[in-house]
Amino acid sequence: MTGPRRRLRPPVDPYILALLGMVVLATLLPARGVAAEAASGASTVVVGLLFFLYGAKLSTREAMDGVRHWRLHLTVLACTFVLFPLLGLAARGLVPWLLTPELYGGFLFLCLVPSTIQSSIAFTSIARGNVPAAICAGSFSSLAGMVLTPLLAVVLLGSSGGGFSADSALKIALQLLAPFLAGQLLRRWTGGFLARHRRIIGFVDRGSILLVVYTAFSQGVVAGIWQQVTWPRLLALLAAEALLLAAMLALTWYGAPRLGFGRADRIALQFAGSKKSLAAGLPMATVLFASHASLAVLPLMLFHQMQLMVCAVIARRRARDPEAAGEPAPVAGPGTA
């Protein structure tokens, strides 16, 4: 007799609805003047706090426990920081007949963002894949993204007219990497507190992102973002992102056996190698794009929700595969990172 089936979360994450609510609020009541300056200052502070918490929460020991899966981790990194950017560069042909240069900049940026941690782990668990490998792959991707994402943005977006320079990398170092490293250095004293107050830290984490979204879209609304993004352009963006996600899901799934990975590692590779982190990408976009961040984060927000919905369906199907018989039951629902 089997235990009760664990319910999965709905495809539309409530946090995504909250993010969309911030977009609506910014559209109806954008911050202007002194309020805009205050929101921008607060956003800068909470982004630094957010990356300090990322550094303080990440256990180096947990990350090093998965070193034996180095082939899988390198493959995930290659998918995240090589295949994704190559597909993003190939999409340059969609400009200007489908995507505006500004939307393409955001589309290319999402291709440079690191992979998720929480949702990759959750979907891998649901599909009965290699969960420890997914944990380590997501952690390594996040660590590498602290350096690779801004460097790739400087090289690729700079050459695409994004206005990037060495100053952009310096801003990332000062506003994101420095707090992250400070969190790692102080983890010995802060780790216990964070472990005991995970719910409070979660509120800070998500609340920070909500403020970042409101600030970015307030600036965009004042600059006339909704006059720049028409419905046909938005639908074209969604179609391009659907093709991008389908390509990465296919490459990771069908390419894994050719690299010698078994079923459990194949699942971990598909979910960790085909997804992008909203939590890591949004703060980076506000630093890199400044007043143009609203157009930059729009593609990432849309892609994030799309990947959650599609991967939720795939994870359920993987769990019902005959090969999954005898594997442990899933232990978590999809996350939002």
N, C-alpha and C positions, 0 to 999 in steps of 0.2 A: 504494500500500500504506500503510495507516494504522498508526500506532504502537500499542502495547499499551494497552488501556483502563485508565485509572487507577482503582484500587480506592477506593471510598468507605468512610468509617468506618461502623461499625454504628450503627443508629438509637439504641440505648441507649448514651450516652456513658459511658465508664468513670468520668469525673469525677462524673457524676450518681450512679453507684453509690457512690462515695466519700461524697458528700453524704448519701445515704440511710443509709450506714453510720454517719455521725455522729449521725443521728437515732436509729438503733437503739442506739448506744452511750450516748447521753444518756438514752434510755428505760430501759436496764438499769442504767447507772452514772451517774446525774446528779451533777453537782458540787453539794456542799452545804457550808454553813458557810464555813470559811476557804478551802476549795478553790473554792467559788463566787465568793468575793471575788477570789481570785487569777485565776480564769478571766475574770471580768468586767474586771479591770484589764488583763490581757493582751490581751483582745479590743479594748479601747479603744485600746491602743497599736498593735496590728497594723492596725486600721482606719485610723488616722492614717497609718501607714507605707504602707498600700495606696494611699491617695489621693495621697500624696506621689509614689509611683511612677507613678500615672496621669498626674499633672502633668508629671513628668520625662520620661515616654516620649512624650507627645503632641507631635508636631512642628507648630508653628504654620504653617510654610511648606507642609507637606503639606495642612493644612486649607484654607489660602488658595488653593491650586492649583485648588480646585473651585468658586471663587466664580462662575465663568461658568454653573454649573448652579443658580443661585440659586432658580429656579422649582421645581425638583425638591426642593431642600433645604427650602424653605418648606412644600412639600406634605408632606414627611416629618414636619416639626415639627408641622404641623397635625394629621396623623394621630396622632402620638404624644401631644401635649399638649392636643388639642381633641376629636377623635373618640373616642379611647380613654376619656378622663374622662367624656364625655357618655354613652357606653354603660355605664360603671361606675355613673353616677348613675341610669340607667334600671333597673339591676339592683336598685335599692333596693326595688323591688316584690317581690323574692324573700324579703324579711325580714318576719316570722320563719318563714313556712311552709316554706321550703326552706333558707335560710341563716340561721345565728345572727348576731346583730349583730357579734360578734367576727370571724367568718369573712367577713362582708360588708366589714368594715373592711380586712381583708387583700386582699380581691378589688378593692376600690376603690383601694387603695394600688398594686397591680400595674398598674392603669391609668394611674398617674401617673409610673411609672418610665421613664427614657429608653430609647431603642432600643439594640440591640446594635451592636457594631462587627465583631468577628471573624467571627461566624456569618453576619451579613448579607453581608459581603464574600464569604465562602466559598460560600454558596448562590447569590449573584448570579453568581459565577464559574462554578459548575457549570452554571447555566442559560444561560450565555453572554449575560449582561446587561452593563450599564454598570458595571464594577468600580470605576473611579475615582470615579464618582458615589456608589456605595455606601460607599466609604471616607470621602468627605467628609460624606455625609449622616449616617453613624454617628458621626463625630467631632463634627459640629455638634450632634447630638442629645445626646451625652454632655456637651458643654460647657453646653448650655442646661439640661440636667437638673440640673446642680449648683445652679442658681438656681430653675428652675421647679418641680421636684419638691417641695422643701420648702415653697415658697410655696403650691402647689396643695394640699399636704397640710394646711397650716394652715387654708386657706379651706374645702376640701371635707370633709376628715375632721373638722375642728373643728366644723363644722355638723352632722356625722353622729354626734356623741357620742364622738369619738375622743380627746378630752382634749387637743387641740392648742392651742397659743397662740404668741405671739411668742417665748416661750422656746424652743420647738421649732426655730424658724428660727435662733435664736441658737446653739443647740447644733450645728446643721448647719454654720453658718459657722465655728465654732471647731474642731470635730472633723473636718470633711470639707473644706470650702472652703479654709480656711487652709492645711492641708498641701498641697492641690492647687495653690494659687497659689505656695506655696514651691517645689514641684517645678518649676513653670514658670519661676520666677525663677532657679533653680539649674541649669536644664537645660543651660546653656552649659558647665558644668563636669561635670555628671553624665551628659549624653547619651551621650558616647563610652563610658563605663564600662557603662552599661545596654545599649548596642548590642552590646558585646563579651561580655556575660554574660546573654544573654536567657534561657537555660535556668534559671539560678539565680533570676533575677527571676520567671520563671514559677512556680517552686516557692514563692517567697514569696507571690506573688499568690494561688495556689490554696490554699496552706496557711493563709493568713489567712482566707479564706472558710470553710474547714473549721472553724477555731476559732470563728468567729462563729456558725456553725450549731450547733456543739456547745454553746456558751454559751447561745444563745437557747433551744434546746430543753431544756437542763438546767433553766433557770428555768421553762419551761413545764411540764415533768414534775413539778417540785416543787409548782407551783401547780395541778396536776391537769388538764393539757391534754387527755389522752386520755379523761378522763371528760366533757369538754365537747364533743369531736368524735366523734360516733357514725358507724358505717359508712354509714347512710342520708344523713347530712349530708355526708360526704366524697364520696359518689357524686353528690349534688346539686351540690356544688362543682365536680366534674369536668365535669358536664353543662353548667353555666353557663360554665365556661371554654372548653369546646369550642364553644359557641355564640358566645362572644366572639371567639375566634380565627377561626372561619368567617366571621363578619361582617366582620372587618378584612381578611381575605384577599380576600373578594369586593369590598369597597369599594375597596381599593387596585388590584386588577386591572381591574375593569370601569370604575372611575372615571378611570383614567389616560388612556385614549383621549379622553375628553371634555375633558380638560385639555390635549390636544395633545401628549402624550408618545408617542414611538415605542416599538418593542418593547424595546430595550435599557434605556431609562429606565423603562419599565413594569415590567420585572423588578426593577430596583433599588428602585423604589418599593414593590413588593409585599413584598419581603423586609425592607427597612429600616423600612417603615411599619407592619408588622403584628407586630413582635417586641418583646420586652422583655428588658432586661439583668438577669440574675441577679447578676452581679458588682457592678453599681452599686446595685441595689436592696437586697441583703441588708445591707450596712453602713448604708445610710440607715435601714432599718427598725429596726436595733438602737438607733439614736440617737433616732428619732422615737417608737418604741413602748416602749422600755425593757423593763420586766418582762413586757410583753405581746407581745414581738417574735415568739415562737414561732408564735402564731396568725396574725400578720401575714405571716410569711415562708412559711408553708405554701402558700397559694395561688400565690405567685410561683414557688416550687420546682416545683409541679405544672405550672403554665403553661409554664415554661421547657422541661421535658422534652417536653411535648406539642407545642410549637412546633418543636422540633428534629426530632421524628419526622415531623410532617406536612410541614414545609418540605423535608425530605430527599426525600420522595416527589415533591413538586411540582417541586423542582429537577431531578430526573431526567427527569420528564415534559417540562419546558420544554426540556431539552437535546435531546430527541428530536423536538421540533416541526420541521416542514418549514421554518419561517422561520429556524431556527437554523443551517441549512446554510451553510457558509462562514465561520461565526463561529469564533474561536479556541477551542481545547480548554480544558476546565476545568483550573484550576491548584491547587485546594485542596479539602480536605474540610471538613465542618461544624465550627465551633468551639463554644465553651461560654459565651461571654460573655453 
